[in-house]
Amino acid sequence: MALLAARISKNAADWTDRELLRFVLRNEARGWNELVRRFRPLIYRCITKVTLRYAPTLSNADLDEIFADVMMQLVRDDM
C-alpha cells in the first residue's frame, strides 16, 4: 500500500480517474474537491441539455440549484 501511495501524485489535477475515485470513496475532501472541479462542466452541460428540452426558460440560479441537488444526492447515496 505504501508503494501505491508513493505513486499517487500530490497534485490532484494529475490523478487518474481511478485515483480520484479512491479518494472520493474514502470521503477525503481533496478527492471531492477534485471531482467537482473536474466534472462540474460536464454535469452542467448535461443539466442544461436536459432542462432546455423541458423548461427552456430556467435561470442560472435554477441550474445552480439542480447542480447542488445532484451533488447532494451523490453525498447522500455514499458517492
DSSP file (Angstrom, degrees, kcal/mol; ACC not computed):
  #  RESIDUE AA STRUCTURE BP1 BP2  ACC     N-H-->O    O-->H-N    N-H-->O    O-->H-N    TCO  KAPPA ALPHA  PHI   PSI    X-CA   Y-CA   Z-CA
    1    1 A M     >        0   0    0      0, 0.0     4,-2.5     0, 0.0     5,-0.2   0.000 360.0 360.0 360.0 -35.9    0.0    0.0    0.0
    2    2 A A  H  >  +     0   0    0      1,-0.2     4,-2.0     2,-0.2     5,-0.1   0.882 360.0  52.8 -63.6 -36.8    2.9    2.4    0.7
    3    3 A L  H  > S+     0   0    0      2,-0.2     4,-1.4     1,-0.2    -1,-0.2   0.913 109.4  48.8 -63.8 -42.1    4.2    1.8   -2.8
    4    4 A L  H  > S+     0   0    0      1,-0.2     4,-1.2     2,-0.2     3,-0.4   0.920 110.3  50.8 -62.9 -44.3    0.8    2.7   -4.2
    5    5 A A  H  < S+     0   0    0     -4,-2.5     3,-0.2     1,-0.2    -1,-0.2   0.858 107.5  54.1 -62.3 -34.9    0.6    5.8   -2.1
    6    6 A A  H  < S+     0   0    0     -4,-2.0    -1,-0.2     1,-0.2    -2,-0.2   0.815 107.0  51.9 -69.1 -29.5    4.1    6.8   -3.3
    7    7 A R  H  < S+     0   0    0     -4,-1.4     2,-0.4    -3,-0.4    -1,-0.2   0.742  87.2  95.2 -79.3 -22.9    2.9    6.6   -6.9
    8    8 A I  S  < S-     0   0    0     -4,-1.2     7,-0.1    -3,-0.2     4,-0.1  -0.550  83.5-117.2 -74.1 127.2   -0.2    8.8   -6.4
    9    9 A S        -     0   0    0     -2,-0.4    -1,-0.1     1,-0.1     6,-0.1  -0.273   5.6-137.4 -63.9 145.6    0.7   12.3   -7.5
   10   10 A K  S    S+     0   0    0      4,-0.1     2,-0.7     1,-0.0    -1,-0.1   0.797  90.1  80.0 -70.0 -29.0    0.5   15.0   -4.8
   11   11 A N  S >  S-     0   0    0      1,-0.2     3,-1.9     2,-0.0     4,-0.4  -0.722  73.1-153.2 -85.7 115.5   -1.2   17.3   -7.4
   12   12 A A  G >  S+     0   0    0     -2,-0.7     3,-1.4     1,-0.3    -1,-0.2   0.807  92.2  64.6 -59.7 -31.1   -4.9   16.3   -7.6
   13   13 A A  G 3  S+     0   0    0      1,-0.3    -1,-0.3    -3,-0.1    -2,-0.0   0.737 100.6  53.2 -65.1 -21.0   -5.2   17.5  -11.2
   14   14 A D  G <  S+     0   0    0     -3,-1.9    -1,-0.3     2,-0.0    -2,-0.2   0.497  83.4 115.5 -91.6  -5.0   -2.7   14.8  -12.2
   15   15 A W    <   -     0   0    0     -3,-1.4     2,-0.1    -4,-0.4    -7,-0.0  -0.309  66.7-123.3 -64.2 145.8   -4.7   11.9  -10.6
   16   16 A T     >  -     0   0    0      1,-0.1     4,-2.6     4,-0.0     5,-0.2  -0.381  31.8-103.8 -74.4 167.7   -6.1    9.2  -12.8
   17   17 A D  H  > S+     0   0    0      1,-0.2     4,-2.7     2,-0.2     5,-0.2   0.876 124.4  54.7 -61.8 -35.9   -9.8    8.7  -12.6
   18   18 A R  H  > S+     0   0    0      2,-0.2     4,-2.0     1,-0.2    -1,-0.2   0.918 109.4  46.1 -63.6 -43.7   -9.1    5.5  -10.6
   19   19 A E  H  > S+     0   0    0      2,-0.2     4,-2.0     1,-0.2    -2,-0.2   0.914 112.4  51.1 -65.0 -42.4   -7.0    7.5   -8.1
   20   20 A L  H  X S+     0   0    0     -4,-2.6     4,-2.5     1,-0.2    -2,-0.2   0.936 109.3  50.3 -59.6 -46.9   -9.7   10.2   -7.9
   21   21 A L  H  X S+     0   0    0     -4,-2.7     4,-2.8     1,-0.2    -1,-0.2   0.885 106.7  55.6 -59.6 -39.5  -12.4    7.6   -7.3
   22   22 A R  H  X S+     0   0    0     -4,-2.0     4,-1.1     1,-0.2    -1,-0.2   0.927 110.7  44.2 -59.5 -45.9  -10.3    6.1   -4.5
   23   23 A F  H  <>S+     0   0    0     -4,-2.0     5,-2.3     2,-0.2     8,-0.3   0.890 113.6  50.6 -67.7 -38.8  -10.1    9.5   -2.7
   24   24 A V  H ><5S+     0   0    0     -4,-2.5     3,-1.8     7,-0.3    -2,-0.2   0.933 109.4  49.9 -64.2 -45.5  -13.8   10.2   -3.2
   25   25 A L  H 3<5S+     0   0    0     -4,-2.8    -1,-0.2     1,-0.3    -2,-0.2   0.717 106.3  56.5 -69.6 -19.3  -14.9    6.9   -1.8
   26   26 A R  T 3<5S-     0   0    0     -4,-1.1    -1,-0.3    -5,-0.2    -2,-0.2   0.376 114.4-120.3 -86.7   4.0  -12.7    7.4    1.2
   27   27 A N  T < 5 +     0   0    0     -3,-1.8     2,-0.4     1,-0.2    -3,-0.2   0.834  54.6 162.8  59.5  35.6  -14.6   10.6    1.8
   28   28 A E    >>< -     0   0    0     -5,-2.3     4,-2.0     1,-0.1     3,-0.8  -0.738  40.8-136.9 -87.5 132.0  -11.4   12.7    1.6
   29   29 A A  H 3> S+     0   0    0     -2,-0.4     4,-2.9     1,-0.3     5,-0.2   0.864 102.6  55.2 -57.0 -40.5  -12.1   16.4    1.0
   30   30 A R  H 3> S+     0   0    0      1,-0.2     4,-1.8     2,-0.2    -1,-0.3   0.838 107.5  50.9 -66.8 -29.4   -9.4   16.7   -1.6
   31   31 A G  H <> S+     0   0    0     -3,-0.8     4,-2.4    -8,-0.3    -7,-0.3   0.930 112.0  45.6 -68.5 -45.7  -10.9   13.9   -3.6
   32   32 A W  H  X S+     0   0    0     -4,-2.0     4,-2.5    -9,-0.2     5,-0.2   0.923 112.4  51.6 -62.9 -44.8  -14.4   15.5   -3.5
   33   33 A N  H  X S+     0   0    0     -4,-2.9     4,-2.4     1,-0.2    -1,-0.2   0.899 112.0  46.3 -60.0 -41.4  -12.9   18.9   -4.4
   34   34 A E  H  X S+     0   0    0     -4,-1.8     4,-2.8    -5,-0.2     5,-0.2   0.883 109.9  53.8 -69.8 -38.1  -11.1   17.5   -7.4
   35   35 A L  H  X S+     0   0    0     -4,-2.4     4,-2.5     2,-0.2     5,-0.2   0.937 112.2  44.4 -60.3 -46.4  -14.2   15.6   -8.5
   36   36 A V  H  X S+     0   0    0     -4,-2.5     4,-1.9     1,-0.2    -2,-0.2   0.926 115.2  48.3 -64.4 -44.7  -16.3   18.8   -8.5
   37   37 A R  H  < S+     0   0    0     -4,-2.4    -2,-0.2    -5,-0.2    -1,-0.2   0.910 117.4  41.6 -61.5 -42.2  -13.5   20.7  -10.2
   38   38 A R  H  < S+     0   0    0     -4,-2.8     4,-0.3     1,-0.2    -2,-0.2   0.854 125.9  29.7 -76.3 -36.8  -13.0   18.1  -12.9
   39   39 A F  H  X S+     0   0    0     -4,-2.5     4,-2.6    -5,-0.2     5,-0.2   0.466  88.7  95.4-109.9  -2.2  -16.6   17.2  -13.6
   40   40 A R  H  X S+     0   0    0     -4,-1.9     4,-2.7    -5,-0.2     5,-0.2   0.935  87.7  49.5 -54.5 -49.2  -18.6   20.4  -12.9
   41   41 A P  H  > S+     0   0    0      0, 0.0     4,-2.3     0, 0.0    -1,-0.2   0.908 112.4  47.7 -59.6 -40.6  -18.6   21.5  -16.6
   42   42 A L  H  > S+     0   0    0     -4,-0.3     4,-2.2     2,-0.2    -2,-0.2   0.921 112.6  48.3 -64.7 -44.4  -19.8   18.1  -17.8
   43   43 A I  H  X S+     0   0    0     -4,-2.6     4,-2.6     1,-0.2    -1,-0.2   0.915 111.6  49.9 -64.2 -42.7  -22.6   17.9  -15.2
   44   44 A Y  H  X S+     0   0    0     -4,-2.7     4,-2.9    -5,-0.2    -1,-0.2   0.899 109.2  52.1 -63.0 -40.0  -23.7   21.5  -16.1
   45   45 A R  H  X S+     0   0    0     -4,-2.3     4,-2.6    -5,-0.2    -1,-0.2   0.921 111.3  47.1 -61.6 -42.3  -23.7   20.6  -19.8
   46   46 A C  H  X S+     0   0    0     -4,-2.2     4,-2.3     2,-0.2     5,-0.2   0.927 113.1  48.4 -64.3 -44.9  -25.9   17.6  -19.1
   47   47 A I  H  X S+     0   0    0     -4,-2.6     4,-2.9     1,-0.2     5,-0.3   0.937 113.7  47.2 -59.9 -47.0  -28.3   19.6  -16.9
   48   48 A T  H  X S+     0   0    0     -4,-2.9     4,-2.4     1,-0.2     5,-0.2   0.912 110.8  51.5 -62.9 -43.8  -28.5   22.3  -19.5
   49   49 A K  H  X S+     0   0    0     -4,-2.6     4,-0.8    -5,-0.2    -1,-0.2   0.914 115.8  40.6 -61.5 -43.7  -29.2   19.9  -22.3
   50   50 A V  H >X S+     0   0    0     -4,-2.3     4,-1.1     1,-0.2     3,-0.5   0.932 116.7  47.5 -71.7 -45.8  -32.0   18.1  -20.5
   51   51 A T  H 3X S+     0   0    0     -4,-2.9     4,-3.9    -5,-0.2    -2,-0.2   0.841 104.2  60.1 -69.8 -31.5  -33.6   21.2  -19.0
   52   52 A L  H 3< S+     0   0    0     -4,-2.4    -1,-0.2    -5,-0.3    -2,-0.2   0.832 103.7  53.4 -63.2 -29.4  -33.6   23.1  -22.3
   53   53 A R  H << S+     0   0    0     -4,-0.8    -1,-0.2    -3,-0.5    -2,-0.2   0.882 125.8  20.6 -70.4 -37.8  -35.7   20.4  -23.7
   54   54 A Y  H  < S+     0   0    0     -4,-1.1    -2,-0.2     1,-0.2    -3,-0.2   0.704 138.9  20.9-108.4 -24.6  -38.4   20.6  -21.0
   55   55 A A    ><  +     0   0    0     -4,-3.9     3,-1.3    -5,-0.2    -1,-0.2  -0.583  61.9 174.5-145.8  77.1  -38.0   24.0  -19.4
   56   56 A P  T 3  S+     0   0    0      0, 0.0    -4,-0.1     0, 0.0    -1,-0.1   0.559  73.7  62.0 -67.9  -6.8  -36.2   26.4  -21.8
   57   57 A T  T 3   +     0   0    0     -6,-0.1     2,-0.1     2,-0.0    -5,-0.1   0.128  68.9 136.1-107.8  22.3  -36.6   29.4  -19.5
   58   58 A L    <   -     0   0    0     -3,-1.3     2,-0.1    -7,-0.1    -3,-0.0  -0.426  48.1-131.9 -69.3 143.5  -34.7   28.3  -16.4
   59   59 A S     >  -     0   0    0     -2,-0.1     4,-2.0     1,-0.1     5,-0.1  -0.356  25.2-103.3 -86.4 171.7  -32.4   30.9  -14.9
   60   60 A N  H  > S+     0   0    0      1,-0.2     4,-2.6     2,-0.2     5,-0.2   0.863 124.0  56.9 -62.1 -35.5  -28.8   30.4  -13.9
   61   61 A A  H  > S+     0   0    0      2,-0.2     4,-2.0     1,-0.2    -1,-0.2   0.885 105.5  50.6 -63.6 -37.7  -29.9   30.2  -10.3
   62   62 A D  H  > S+     0   0    0      2,-0.2     4,-2.2     1,-0.2    -2,-0.2   0.917 110.6  48.6 -64.8 -43.1  -32.2   27.3  -11.3
   63   63 A L  H  X S+     0   0    0     -4,-2.0     4,-2.5     1,-0.2    -2,-0.2   0.904 110.5  51.5 -63.6 -40.6  -29.4   25.5  -13.0
   64   64 A D  H  X S+     0   0    0     -4,-2.6     4,-2.5     1,-0.2    -1,-0.2   0.885 108.8  51.3 -62.3 -38.5  -27.2   26.1   -9.9
   65   65 A E  H  X S+     0   0    0     -4,-2.0     4,-2.1     2,-0.2    -2,-0.2   0.898 109.8  48.6 -66.7 -40.5  -29.9   24.6   -7.7
   66   66 A I  H  X S+     0   0    0     -4,-2.2     4,-2.3     2,-0.2    -2,-0.2   0.919 111.4  50.5 -64.4 -43.3  -30.2   21.5   -9.9
   67   67 A F  H  X S+     0   0    0     -4,-2.5     4,-2.4     1,-0.2    -2,-0.2   0.931 110.3  49.5 -59.2 -46.2  -26.4   21.1   -9.8
   68   68 A A  H  X S+     0   0    0     -4,-2.5     4,-2.4     1,-0.2    -1,-0.2   0.880 109.6  52.1 -61.2 -38.0  -26.4   21.4   -6.0
   69   69 A D  H  X S+     0   0    0     -4,-2.1     4,-2.2     2,-0.2    -1,-0.2   0.899 108.4  50.5 -66.0 -40.5  -29.2   18.8   -5.8
   70   70 A V  H  X S+     0   0    0     -4,-2.3     4,-1.9     2,-0.2    -2,-0.2   0.934 112.0  47.8 -61.2 -46.1  -27.1   16.4   -7.9
   71   71 A M  H  X S+     0   0    0     -4,-2.4     4,-2.1     1,-0.2    -2,-0.2   0.906 111.0  50.7 -62.7 -41.9  -24.1   16.9   -5.7
   72   72 A M  H  X S+     0   0    0     -4,-2.4     4,-3.0     1,-0.2    -1,-0.2   0.875 107.8  53.4 -64.7 -37.3  -26.2   16.4   -2.5
   73   73 A Q  H  X S+     0   0    0     -4,-2.2     4,-2.2     2,-0.2    -1,-0.2   0.889 106.8  52.3 -65.6 -37.9  -27.6   13.1   -3.9
   74   74 A L  H  <>S+     0   0    0     -4,-1.9     5,-3.2     2,-0.2    -2,-0.2   0.941 113.5  43.5 -60.7 -45.9  -24.1   11.8   -4.6
   75   75 A V  H ><5S+     0   0    0     -4,-2.1     3,-1.6     3,-0.2    -2,-0.2   0.934 113.7  50.7 -64.9 -46.0  -23.2   12.6   -0.9
   76   76 A R  H 3<5S+     0   0    0     -4,-3.0    -1,-0.2     1,-0.3    -2,-0.2   0.862 109.9  50.4 -61.0 -36.6  -26.4   11.2    0.4
   77   77 A D  T 3<5S-     0   0    0     -4,-2.2    -1,-0.3    -5,-0.2    -2,-0.2   0.045 124.1-100.5 -93.6  27.2  -26.0    7.9   -1.6
   78   78 A D  T < 5       0   0    0     -3,-1.6    -3,-0.2     1,-0.3    -2,-0.1   0.874 360.0 360.0  57.1  42.0  -22.4    7.4   -0.3
   79   79 A M      <       0   0    0     -5,-3.2    -1,-0.3    -6,-0.2    -4,-0.2   0.431 360.0 360.0  69.2 360.0  -20.9    8.7   -3.5
